[in-house]
């Protein structure tokens, strides 16, 4: 993409470092429906969570 002056446009973004002790799940690109999230440790189920993407 070029600006009106003919020079190419360049965009740059930076994010802060995410903490090592947190896990983020971005559901923006998931299809609509019901999901089940299983949290496991050494093949043992720790937590099972259900959520709906509308």
URNORWO-V567850 format. One record per residue. N is the residue number from 1. PHI is phi in whole degrees, -180 to 180 (none if undefined). BURIAL is 1 if it has 9 or more other C-alpha atoms within 8 Angstrom, else 0. D_FIRST is the distance of its C-alpha to the first C-alpha in Angstrom with 1 decimal. Layout:
# URNORWO-V567850
n: (N;N)
phi: (PHI;PHI)
burial: (BURIAL;BURIAL)
d_first: (D_FIRST;D_FIRST)
This chain:
# URNORWO-V567850
n: (1;2;3;4;5;6;7;8;9;10;11;12;13;14;15;16;17;18;19;20;21;22;23;24;25;26;27;28;29;30;31;32;33;34;35;36;37;38;39;40;41;42;43;44;45;46;47;48;49;50;51;52;53;54)
phi: (none;-123;-76;-60;-78;93;-82;-67;-89;-127;-115;-139;-130;-130;-122;-71;-69;-81;-62;-74;-96;-124;-118;-108;-119;-94;-96;-58;-95;-76;-71;-66;149;-99;-126;-126;-110;-109;-103;-123;-141;52;62;-115;-71;-97;-148;-120;-125;-109;-149;-112;-103;-97)
burial: (0;0;0;0;0;0;0;0;0;0;0;0;0;0;0;0;0;0;0;0;0;0;0;0;0;0;0;0;0;0;0;0;0;0;0;0;0;1;0;1;0;0;0;0;1;0;0;1;0;0;0;0;1;0)
d_first: (0.0;3.8;6.9;9.9;11.5;9.2;8.9;6.1;6.2;8.6;10.7;14.2;17.0;20.6;23.5;27.2;29.3;31.0;34.8;36.4;38.9;36.7;35.0;32.1;31.5;28.3;29.2;26.0;25.3;28.9;30.2;32.6;36.2;38.8;38.3;40.8;40.0;42.6;42.9;45.1;46.8;48.6;48.7;50.2;48.7;48.3;46.5;45.4;43.1;42.1;39.3;37.7;34.0;33.9)
